[in-house]
Amino acid sequence: MTDYVRQLPPHQFGQRRRLSDLVHIDLLLLVLVSVIACYGLVILTSAVEQDMTTVRAQVIRLIVAFGVMIVMAQIPPRLYLRLASSLYLVGVILLLLVFLFGAESKGATRWLRVGPVGFQPSELMKLALPMALAWYLHDRRLPPRPRHVGVAALIIAVPVLLIYPQPDLGTAILVAASGVLVLFVAGISWRYIFSLLGLLIVSAPGLWLLITDYQRGRILTLFDPERDPLGSGWNIIQSMTAIGSGGLLGKGLFDGTQSQLDFLPESRTDFIIAVLAEEMGLVGVVVLLILYMCLIGRGVMIAIAAQDTFGRLLAASITFTFFVYVFVNIGMVSALLPVVGVPLPLVSYGGTSMLTLCAGFGILMSIHSHRRITL
């Protein structure tokens, strides 16, 4: 399939275009990410009981992540296209090395360490997988043919099957979602989607036997948190208590009881939105959701305006994967989904996921700001 190049209107020639060629940044996207990150810092400050050491560490992580975002925005999409398959292979090799040399932490082996520096190869796959799929499909006829769907499914399955046994169900879900979303945007037939859902339903009993006791407990807790109120159900019970007690306007910043008295576990990471709901109420949560929707909307606009299939598929996957981040985190905190350890994007404490998210936003900026002008 011959790809196309969209023509930009003539008024974009001149000084304005020359200035944008110097620094490739999408200002609106940058502002939205910055506002959400600052909002998250306020929430985090309360969640860690105003421990400024932790807040400063998060600020440093944000500065590094924003630096990565700006750098990624300067790289033209055609270079990402050339590197896509190599990045995917590197990611798979690193995931294999985790099994051999991975560092264990809290019962999970997810990290590789090089001296004092540690990183999770699974985070790389959140970008490398959709990039590889967009590379594979960009010069093929869309909607993809059955054999192309089969190859794409294999590309998705390899990293997911390597990440799941670490164990890291949350990251495996996000990586799988980033790949499936590429196929969805590429126009995959609905019969494939319904067939996949049917296969999952039929194989559910077998999958139940394959998952660990810990994961079974999380699923059972979703339906009945009171079955183990002091164990696996503690997180959900305390989270629901915090959310419900916040009401419309909340108890006031730094005045929450569940978070400030340490009843709410993981308040700085996975359950940080419960802190927001308790202290700033429904209004505070709605403000965050509006900011998220604006950011997602901007990503969708960038995907629509992309000039080629690679940029369109990659931008859409990054945008909708971000939506999955938000949906899964809020769903598990509000007892609508099992707890799978997915942080709230740009708000939860942590560096690796923040770095991955900002790198993805940098790619979005690159796709939008490197559009070619044709006469």
C-alpha positions as CSV (number, residue, x, y, z in Angstrom):
1,M,0.0,0.0,0.0
2,T,1.3,3.4,-1.0
3,D,1.2,5.7,2.0
4,Y,0.1,9.3,1.7
5,V,1.4,12.7,2.8
6,R,-1.1,15.3,4.0
7,Q,-0.7,18.8,2.7
8,L,-0.5,21.6,5.2
9,P,-2.1,24.9,4.3
10,P,0.1,27.5,2.7
11,H,-0.2,30.0,5.6
12,Q,2.1,27.8,7.7
13,F,5.1,28.8,5.6
14,G,7.2,31.6,6.9
15,Q,8.6,32.7,10.2
16,R,6.3,30.6,12.4
17,R,7.2,27.4,10.7
18,R,10.9,28.2,10.8
19,L,10.7,28.8,14.6
20,S,8.9,25.5,15.1
21,D,11.6,23.7,13.2
22,L,14.2,24.7,15.8
23,V,12.5,23.1,18.8
24,H,9.9,20.4,18.1
25,I,7.4,20.8,21.0
26,D,3.6,20.7,21.0
27,L,2.8,23.5,23.5
28,L,-0.7,22.4,24.4
29,L,0.4,18.8,25.1
30,L,3.3,20.2,27.2
31,V,1.0,22.5,29.2
32,L,-1.4,19.7,29.9
33,V,1.3,17.2,31.1
34,S,2.8,20.0,33.3
35,V,-0.5,20.9,34.9
36,I,-1.3,17.3,35.7
37,A,2.2,16.7,37.1
38,C,1.9,19.8,39.3
39,Y,-1.5,18.7,40.5
40,G,-0.1,15.3,41.3
41,L,2.7,16.8,43.3
42,V,0.2,18.5,45.5
43,I,-1.7,15.3,46.1
44,L,1.6,13.4,46.7
45,T,2.7,16.0,49.3
46,S,-0.4,15.1,51.3
47,A,-0.1,11.4,50.7
48,V,3.5,11.3,52.1
49,E,2.4,13.5,55.1
50,Q,4.4,16.5,53.8
51,D,7.7,14.5,53.7
52,M,9.7,16.9,51.5
53,T,12.5,14.4,50.9
54,T,10.0,12.2,49.0
55,V,8.5,15.2,47.2
56,R,12.0,16.5,46.2
57,A,12.8,13.0,44.8
58,Q,9.6,13.1,42.8
59,V,10.4,16.6,41.5
60,I,13.8,15.3,40.3
61,R,12.2,12.4,38.6
62,L,9.8,14.8,36.9
63,I,12.6,17.0,35.7
64,V,14.4,14.0,34.2
65,A,11.2,12.7,32.6
66,F,10.4,16.0,31.1
67,G,14.0,16.2,29.7
68,V,13.5,12.8,28.1
69,M,10.2,14.0,26.7
70,I,11.8,17.1,25.1
71,V,14.6,15.0,23.6
72,M,12.2,12.4,22.2
73,A,10.2,15.1,20.6
74,Q,13.3,16.3,18.6
75,I,13.8,12.8,17.0
76,P,11.9,12.6,13.6
77,P,9.3,9.9,13.3
78,R,11.2,8.3,10.3
79,L,14.0,7.5,12.7
80,Y,11.6,5.8,15.1
81,L,10.3,3.8,12.1
82,R,13.9,2.6,11.3
83,L,14.6,1.7,14.9
84,A,11.3,0.1,15.8
85,S,12.2,-3.6,15.0
86,S,15.6,-3.2,16.7
87,L,14.1,-1.7,19.9
88,Y,11.6,-4.6,20.0
89,L,14.4,-7.2,19.8
90,V,16.4,-5.4,22.4
91,G,13.4,-5.4,24.7
92,V,12.8,-9.1,24.2
93,I,16.5,-9.9,24.9
94,L,16.4,-7.8,28.1
95,L,13.2,-9.6,29.3
96,L,15.0,-12.9,28.8
97,L,18.0,-11.6,30.8
98,V,15.6,-10.9,33.7
99,F,15.0,-14.6,34.1
100,L,18.8,-15.2,34.3
101,F,20.1,-12.1,36.1
102,G,17.1,-10.3,37.4
103,A,17.1,-8.7,40.8
104,E,14.3,-9.8,43.2
105,S,12.2,-7.3,45.1
106,K,9.1,-8.0,47.2
107,G,8.8,-11.5,45.8
108,A,9.0,-10.4,42.2
109,T,11.9,-10.5,39.7
110,R,11.4,-7.6,37.4
111,W,14.6,-5.6,37.5
112,L,18.0,-5.6,35.8
113,R,20.8,-3.8,37.7
114,V,24.0,-2.4,36.1
115,G,26.0,-1.2,39.1
116,P,23.8,1.1,41.2
117,V,21.3,1.7,38.4
118,G,18.3,-0.5,38.1
119,F,15.5,-0.6,35.5
120,Q,12.5,-2.6,34.4
121,P,12.8,-3.9,30.8
122,S,9.1,-4.4,30.8
123,E,8.7,-0.6,30.8
124,L,10.6,-0.4,27.5
125,M,8.1,-2.8,25.9
126,K,5.2,-0.4,26.6
127,L,6.7,1.7,23.8
128,A,8.7,-0.8,21.8
129,L,5.8,-3.1,21.2
130,P,3.3,-0.6,19.6
131,M,6.2,0.9,17.7
132,A,7.1,-2.5,16.3
133,L,3.5,-3.2,15.3
134,A,3.1,0.2,13.7
135,W,6.4,-0.5,11.8
136,Y,5.1,-3.9,10.7
137,L,1.7,-2.6,9.5
138,H,2.7,0.8,8.1
139,D,3.4,-0.4,4.5
140,R,0.7,-3.2,4.4
141,R,-2.9,-3.0,3.3
142,L,-5.3,-2.0,6.0
143,P,-7.4,-3.4,7.5
144,P,-4.8,-6.1,8.0
145,R,-5.3,-9.5,6.4
146,P,-5.6,-12.7,8.5
147,R,-1.9,-13.7,8.1
148,H,-0.8,-10.2,9.2
149,V,-3.1,-10.4,12.2
150,G,-1.5,-13.7,13.1
151,V,2.0,-12.2,12.9
152,A,1.0,-9.2,14.9
153,A,-0.6,-11.5,17.6
154,L,2.8,-13.3,17.8
155,I,4.6,-10.0,18.2
156,I,2.3,-9.2,21.1
157,A,2.4,-12.6,22.7
158,V,6.2,-12.9,23.1
159,P,6.8,-10.0,25.5
160,V,3.5,-10.6,27.4
161,L,4.4,-14.2,28.1
162,L,7.8,-13.0,29.3
163,I,6.5,-10.3,31.6
164,Y,3.6,-12.2,33.2
165,P,5.7,-14.8,35.0
166,Q,7.9,-12.2,36.7
167,P,5.1,-11.9,38.1
168,D,3.7,-8.6,36.8
169,L,0.1,-9.0,35.7
170,G,-0.4,-5.2,35.6
171,T,2.4,-4.5,33.2
172,A,1.5,-7.5,31.1
173,I,-2.0,-6.2,30.7
174,L,-0.7,-2.7,29.7
175,V,1.8,-4.1,27.2
176,A,-0.9,-6.4,25.7
177,A,-3.3,-3.4,25.5
178,S,-0.8,-1.2,23.7
179,G,-0.4,-3.9,21.0
180,V,-4.1,-4.7,20.7
181,L,-4.9,-1.0,20.4
182,V,-2.6,-0.8,17.3
183,L,-4.6,-3.6,15.7
184,F,-7.9,-1.9,16.6
185,V,-6.8,1.4,15.1
186,A,-5.6,-0.4,12.0
187,G,-9.1,-1.6,11.4
188,I,-9.0,-5.2,12.5
189,S,-12.3,-7.0,11.8
190,W,-14.7,-7.2,14.7
191,R,-14.9,-11.0,14.3
192,Y,-11.3,-11.2,15.5
193,I,-12.2,-9.2,18.6
194,F,-15.3,-11.2,19.4
195,S,-13.4,-14.5,18.7
196,L,-10.7,-13.4,21.2
197,L,-13.3,-12.6,23.8
198,G,-15.0,-15.9,23.2
199,L,-11.6,-17.7,23.5
200,L,-10.9,-16.0,26.8
201,I,-14.3,-16.9,28.2
202,V,-14.0,-20.6,27.1
203,S,-10.4,-20.8,28.5
204,A,-11.3,-19.1,31.8
205,P,-11.3,-22.3,33.9
206,G,-7.8,-23.2,32.5
207,L,-6.5,-19.7,33.1
208,W,-7.8,-19.8,36.7
209,L,-5.6,-22.9,37.3
210,L,-2.6,-21.2,35.8
211,I,-2.6,-18.0,37.8
212,T,-1.0,-17.9,41.3
213,D,-2.9,-18.2,44.6
214,Y,-2.0,-14.5,45.2
215,Q,-3.7,-13.5,42.0
216,R,-6.7,-15.7,42.7
217,G,-7.1,-14.0,46.0
218,R,-7.2,-10.6,44.4
219,I,-10.0,-11.7,42.0
220,L,-12.0,-13.2,44.8
221,T,-11.5,-10.1,46.9
222,L,-13.0,-8.0,44.1
223,F,-16.3,-9.7,44.5
224,D,-16.2,-10.0,48.3
225,P,-13.6,-7.7,50.1
226,E,-15.0,-8.8,53.5
227,R,-13.8,-12.4,53.0
228,D,-10.4,-11.4,54.2
229,P,-10.8,-7.9,55.7
230,L,-7.4,-7.8,57.4
231,G,-5.5,-9.4,54.5
232,S,-6.2,-9.2,50.8
233,G,-9.4,-7.1,51.3
234,W,-7.7,-4.5,53.5
235,N,-6.6,-2.3,50.6
236,I,-10.0,-2.2,48.9
237,I,-11.9,-1.6,52.1
238,Q,-9.8,1.3,53.2
239,S,-9.8,2.8,49.7
240,M,-13.6,2.7,49.5
241,T,-13.8,4.2,53.0
242,A,-11.5,7.1,52.0
243,I,-13.4,7.7,48.7
244,G,-16.8,7.6,50.4
245,S,-15.8,9.8,53.3
246,G,-14.6,12.6,51.0
247,G,-18.1,13.6,49.8
248,L,-18.4,16.4,47.4
249,L,-15.7,18.8,48.6
250,G,-13.5,16.6,50.7
251,K,-12.1,17.0,54.2
252,G,-9.5,19.5,53.2
253,L,-6.0,19.1,51.9
254,F,-3.7,17.4,54.5
255,D,-6.7,16.6,56.7
256,G,-7.6,13.1,55.5
257,T,-7.9,10.4,58.1
258,Q,-7.4,7.2,56.1
259,S,-4.2,8.5,54.5
260,Q,-2.8,10.7,57.3
261,L,-3.3,8.0,59.9
262,D,-1.8,5.3,57.6
263,F,-4.9,3.2,57.3
264,L,-4.7,3.4,53.5
265,P,-1.8,1.3,52.1
266,E,0.2,2.3,49.0
267,S,-1.2,5.8,49.4
268,R,1.6,7.3,47.5
269,T,1.5,4.9,44.5
270,D,-1.4,2.8,43.4
271,F,-4.1,4.2,45.7
272,I,-3.2,7.8,45.5
273,I,-6.5,8.8,43.9
274,A,-8.2,7.6,47.2
275,V,-6.2,10.3,49.0
276,L,-7.4,12.9,46.4
277,A,-11.0,11.8,46.8
278,E,-10.9,11.9,50.6
279,E,-9.2,15.3,50.9
280,M,-10.6,17.2,47.9
281,G,-13.8,15.2,47.3
282,L,-15.6,14.5,44.1
283,V,-14.7,18.0,42.8
284,G,-11.0,17.3,43.1
285,V,-11.4,13.9,41.2
286,V,-13.5,15.5,38.5
287,V,-10.9,18.2,37.9
288,L,-8.2,15.5,37.4
289,L,-10.4,13.5,35.1
290,I,-11.1,16.6,33.0
291,L,-7.4,17.2,32.7
292,Y,-6.9,13.6,31.7
293,M,-9.6,13.8,29.1
294,C,-8.1,17.0,27.6
295,L,-4.7,15.2,27.3
296,I,-6.3,12.2,25.7
297,G,-8.2,14.4,23.3
298,R,-5.0,16.2,22.3
299,G,-3.4,12.8,21.6
300,V,-6.4,11.7,19.5
301,M,-6.1,15.0,17.5
302,I,-2.4,14.3,16.9
303,A,-3.2,10.8,15.7
304,I,-5.8,12.0,13.3
305,A,-3.5,14.7,11.9
306,A,-0.5,12.3,11.5
307,Q,0.7,12.2,7.9
308,D,1.4,8.5,7.5
309,T,0.2,5.1,8.8
310,F,3.1,4.6,11.1
311,G,2.6,7.9,12.9
312,R,-1.2,7.4,13.1
313,L,-1.0,3.9,14.5
314,L,1.7,4.8,17.0
315,A,0.1,8.0,18.2
316,A,-3.3,6.4,18.7
317,S,-1.7,3.5,20.6
318,I,0.2,5.7,23.0
319,T,-2.9,7.9,23.6
320,F,-5.3,5.0,24.2
321,T,-2.8,3.1,26.3
322,F,-2.6,6.2,28.5
323,F,-6.4,5.9,28.8
324,V,-6.1,2.3,29.8
325,Y,-3.6,3.4,32.6
326,V,-6.2,5.8,34.0
327,F,-9.1,3.4,33.6
328,V,-7.4,0.4,35.2
329,N,-6.0,2.4,38.2
330,I,-9.3,4.1,39.0
331,G,-11.2,0.9,38.4
332,M,-9.1,-1.1,40.9
333,V,-9.1,1.6,43.5
334,S,-12.9,1.9,43.3
335,A,-13.4,-1.9,43.5
336,L,-14.5,-2.2,39.9
337,L,-11.4,-4.2,38.8
338,P,-9.0,-6.5,40.6
339,V,-5.9,-4.9,42.1
340,V,-3.1,-5.3,39.5
341,G,-0.6,-2.7,40.6
342,V,-1.0,0.0,38.0
343,P,0.0,3.5,39.1
344,L,-2.1,6.6,38.4
345,P,-0.2,8.3,35.5
346,L,1.7,11.5,36.2
347,V,0.4,11.5,39.8
348,S,1.7,8.3,41.6
349,Y,5.1,8.3,43.1
350,G,7.7,6.6,41.0
351,G,10.3,7.1,38.3
352,T,10.1,4.2,35.8
353,S,6.5,4.6,34.7
354,M,6.8,8.4,34.7
355,L,9.8,8.1,32.4
356,T,7.9,5.8,30.0
357,L,4.9,8.0,29.9
358,C,6.9,11.2,29.2
359,A,8.9,9.4,26.5
360,G,5.5,8.4,24.9
361,F,4.4,12.0,25.0
362,G,7.7,13.1,23.4
363,I,6.9,10.7,20.5
364,L,3.5,12.3,20.2
365,M,5.1,15.7,20.0
366,S,7.5,14.4,17.4
367,I,4.8,12.9,15.2
368,H,2.9,16.2,15.3
369,S,5.7,18.7,15.0
370,H,7.7,17.0,12.2
371,R,4.8,17.1,9.8
372,R,6.2,17.7,6.3
373,I,5.0,20.7,4.2
374,T,4.3,19.8,0.5
375,L,3.5,22.2,-2.3
